[in-house]
């Protein structure tokens, strides 16, 4: 698909290369960039067909090329990027994630594109693998990433300062190459929706009195759903253990009995998570929505009492900003990037420490003052990540 009539020969042309047009954090960030920058630049997107392609074109992208790498070292893909850049007078190539980013940056280097931006959103050293695969994958990735970042790119992006440190100290990227640009959110959009809360709770058979812990994320290994599920099982089991709940009021015990855990999102682990829910006898207490429509996101947040974010590895964690702007008290993984985003406005728990997660759940369900304080802090913290600042940063980067 393309929009030839929207092209303007006076605008600098930018090619965005990535390997999915499904709904996700990287893909959503690209949509935000297009919405911000299409008034200043002609933005071309090179990605496979997917549900977000139409959104990219509506947002102002002038052309879509249905192409992505077929293999780890797909030099034919690099050649096609090279040809496209030469034929379309591309002045900036912005390559996302390791495979598409590395191969497109090489193609842009080959075509002598003046500005070549390389962006692996979540550092590959934090990806989840088996130990054997981790050793071999990271060894190869480290070499490829070093070559592309230091030799073929002109700029390497990092979403936060802690990721910048990872790029320098663990990936050995030259510090002068790195530009830090945090993600942004249209903050005014994220407001509590009472009618949406009622709709979601009714849809998933949750009562208004139920205390709901919610998580918005694709069901993949890095997101930590399995450990959060185990922690929630331990949390629910408190009501069967008199020693553990002797200091809790009757009201809190009732809240624990009526608590729910909602996983909003689909993904490759969906069936596995559903089987674990049955195994842990949590069918009446844990909900998996599967993929949901974007229009349901704010109603979903509104249905939560506490936001949980159990990820092992993140490039940024934009859902945390959204949840904070909604005023949700949150428990999030104790990893550097989420400290960058959450500051002192959230509670932290080590990703695989299920007892710590259980303890934080107890803290929040039993202390309304703590919830109110975190809610106020969260709204204030979210203001640091405005879409206006995000747009200004990318306009300057592409100039």
N, C-alpha and C positions, 0 to 999 in steps of 0.2 A: 504494500500500500504506500502511496505517497501523496504529497500535497505540492505538486510542482508549482501551482499558481501562487503559493505563499512565499516562494523563494524570493529573496531580495539580493541582487548582485552587490549591493553596497554593505551588506552585513557580513561580518566575519562568520565563517562556517565552522561548526563544531560537530565532531563525530563522537557519539557515546557508544561504547562497545561493552556488551554484557551478555550473559548466557541464559537469562530467564526473564520472561514477562509475566510470571505468576505473581501473586500478591506476597510481598515480603518486605523486610526493612530496606534492603538495597534497592529493590525495584521502586519502592515508595519514595526513597530519597531522590532517585532519578526523575520521577514525576514532579517532585517539588522543584528540582533544578530547572526542568523545562518550563514549568509555570512561572518561575521567577525570571528566567533569562531569555525566553523566546522573543521578547520585545526588543532585545538588544542584539541577539545573535540568531543565525539560522542553525537550528539544532537538528541533526540527523541521528537516528537511532538504529543501531545494528544489533538485533537480538532475534531469537526465534519468535514465531507467532505465539500469542498468549493473551489472556484476558485484559492485560494492561496496555496492549498496543493501541487500541482505540483511544484509551485515556491519554496516552502520550501525544497522539495526533490532535485530539481535542484541546490539549493543553498548549499546543503551538509547535510541536515538532513538524518539520517540513517534509520529512521523508523517513520511511521505515524500510530497512533491508532485512529480510528474513534469513539470518545467517548467524551461526555460532560455531565454536570449535567442536570437531568430532572426536578429537583425541588430545592427550596431554601435550603432544608436540606436533600439532597440526599446522605445519608450515604452509599448506595450501590456504588455510584461513588467513595467515599473516600476509600471504601474497594477495589475497582478495582485499584485505584492508589497504594494502599498498596501492593497488589499482584504483580502489574507490577514492582514496585520498588524492591521487594524481588527477583523476578524471573530474573530481568535484571541487578542486581547489580548497581542500580542507586545511585550516590553519591551526586547529586544536583537536587532538584526540584525547578523550578521557576514557581510559580503560578500567573496568571494574572487576574486582576479584582476581584470584591468582591466574587461572587458566586464560580466560578471555582478556584479562588485563595485561598479562605478560605477552601473549601472542599479538594483541592489537598494538601494544607499545612498540614491539619489534617491527611490525608492519609500518607504523608511523615513522619510526626512525629510518627505515629503509626508504620511505617516500620523502624524507627530509621535511616532515611536518614541523613547524617552528616550536610548537608547544605540545609536549607529550606528558600527560598526567596519568600516573599509575596509582591505583587505589585498591588495596586489599582491605576490606572493611574490618573484618575480624582477623587479628594476627594469626597466621597459620600455625605458629608455635603453640597456640592454645586450642587447636582443633582436637576433637575427641577421636582417637584411634585405639586399636589394640596395640600392645607394646611393640610387637614385631613390626606391624604396619607403620606405627608411629616413627620408629627408628628410620626405616627406609624412606617413607614419605617425607619426613621432615628434612632428611639429609639432602634429597633431591630438591625439595622446595627451597631450602636455604640457598643452594647454589644458583638456581634459576632466579629466585627473587633478588639475590645480590646483584647478578648481572643486569637484570632488567632495571632495577631501581637505580643502580649507580652508573650504568653505562648507556642505557637506551632511553631512559626517561629524563625529562627536564624538571619535573616536580613529583614528589611522592606525598600523598595525602595521609593524614592521621586525623581521626575524629576528636581525640582528646589528648591532653598532655601525657597521660600514662601510656597511651598507645604510641605517642612519639618516642617515649623512653624505650618502649619495647622495640620499635623500629631501629633505634640506634644501638641499644645494648645487646639485643638478642638476634636481630636480623642483620646488624652491621651495615645499615643504610647510612650514607653520609648525612650528617645533620643538616648541612646547608641545603639539601634537596627537599627537606620535609616542610610542609605547610600544614598547620593545624586549623581545621574548620569544623566546628561542632555542627551537629544537625540542628534544625529548627522546627518549630511547630506553630501552626496558626492557633495561637493561644485562645483567642475569643471563641473558637469553635467548641472547646471542651468545657461544657457547663453541665451541671447535674440536671438530669431529665427524669422527673418523677413519673411521668406517664410511661417513659421508656423502661424505667425500673419495674413498674407493675407488669408491663408487657413481657419482659424477659423472665421475670419470676413466675408468671403464669405459664409461659411457654414451656419452661423446664421444671414445672411442678415444685417450685420453691415458695414457701410461705413468707409473708411479710415479716414475720418474727424470726425467720431463719437467719443465722449469722453466716454470711457468705465470704469465703476466701476465694479470690478470682485470679486467674492467670491468662493473659493474652499473648499467645506465642504459637508458632508452628511446632508440631510434635516431632522434634528431631533430637538426636542424642545430646547436643550441646545445651539444650534448654532445661535439662534436669528434671523433667516431669516425674521420672520414676522415683527419685529420692524425695521429691515433694509429696508424692503419694504415700510413701512409707512413713514420712513424718506425720502426715495427716492421720494415718492409721494409728500411730502411737498416741497422737493427740486425742482421737476418739476413744481409744482404750482407757484413757484416764478415768472415765466414769465407771469403769469396772475394777479400778484399783483404789481402794479406800485410802491407802497410805499416800498416794500421789495427790489426792484431791482434798486432803483433810483441811488445808488452809484456804480452800475456795468456798465462796458463798454458794448457797443453793441456787441463786439466780444464775451465777456463772456456770454451775454444773448443768443447768437446764440449757444454757446457750451452747455448751459443748455438745450436748445430746442433739440439739437441733442445728448444728453447724453443717455447712455444705462446702464442698470444694468444686469450683467450676473451671474447667479447661476450655478456653475459647480459642478455637483454631483446629485445623486439620493437619495432616502430615503423614509421613511414612510410618511413624510409630503408633498411629491411631489404634489399629487393631491390637497391638501388643499392650497398649495402655488399657484398653477395654478389658482384655483378658486378666490383667493384674487387678483391676477393680473388682472383678468377679472373685479372683483368688483371695483377695483381702476382705471379702464380704462387705464391700463398700458401695454396692449397686444403688442403694437408697440415698447415699450421701455424696457421691461424686458424679458430676455431669461432664460429658465431652460433647461440645457443640458440633464438631467438625468445622469445615470452612463456613464462614459467615459473611454476609453482605456488609460492605463498608458502612452502610446506613445504620447497621445494628451496633456499631462499635461503641458509640456513646451510651445507648441504652444498656449495653453489657457492662461498661464501667459503672454506670449508675446503679446496677443491680448488686455490685460488690459492696461489702463493708470494709474489707481489707484487700489490698493488691499484693500479690506475691510474684516474685521474679527470681526463679531458681537457676538461672543460666550459669553454665561453667565458663562460657566464652562469649564475648560480645564485642561488636565493633563500636557500639554506642548505647543502644537500649532506648530507642525513641518511645517505646510504650511506657517507659517509666516517666518521661516528661508528661505524656498524656494523662497518666494516672495521677501524677502530682497536681497537674492543673485542675483535675476533677476534684481535688481535695481529699484523695484517698490516702489514709495511713498505709504504709507499705513495709513489707519485709523483703529484702533483696539479697542477692548473693554478695558475699564479702570478696569482691574482685575489684582491682584498681579502677577499671573503666566505670563501674557503677558508683564508686566513690566520687569520681569526677562529676557524674551527672546528679547523684542524689545528695551529696554533701551531708549535712547534719539533719536532713529532713526525713530520713528513713531509718529503719532498723536493719542491721546487717547480720547474716548468718552464713557460715562457711557452706559452700554448695552441697557437700556430701555429708555434713554433720546433721543427721536427722533429729538427734536429740536437741540440738540448738534451735532448729526450725520449730520443733514442738514447743520448746520453751518460749520462743518469741510469739507463737500463736496464743499461748496461754496469757502472756503479758498483755497482748492487745485485746483479747476477748474479755479480759477481766478488769481493764483499766480504761474507763471512758475518758478520763483526763489526759492520759497518754495519747489516746486516739485523736482527741481534739487538738492537742499541741502539735502532733505530727501533721495533721491536716493543715493547720495554719502555716507551718514551716514549709510544707510541700508546695502550697500555692505560691509562696514567696520564691522558693527555689526555681520553680518552673519558669518564672519571668525572665531568667537569664538566657533562655533558649528561644528567642523570638524568631519568627520567619523573616522579619525585616532584616535582622542582622545576618542571617543565613544567606539571604539573597544578595546583600551587599558584598559579602565575602566572595561569593562565586562570580559576581560581576567583575570584581577586581582580579580574581584569579585568571579568568578567561581573556581579560583585556590585552 
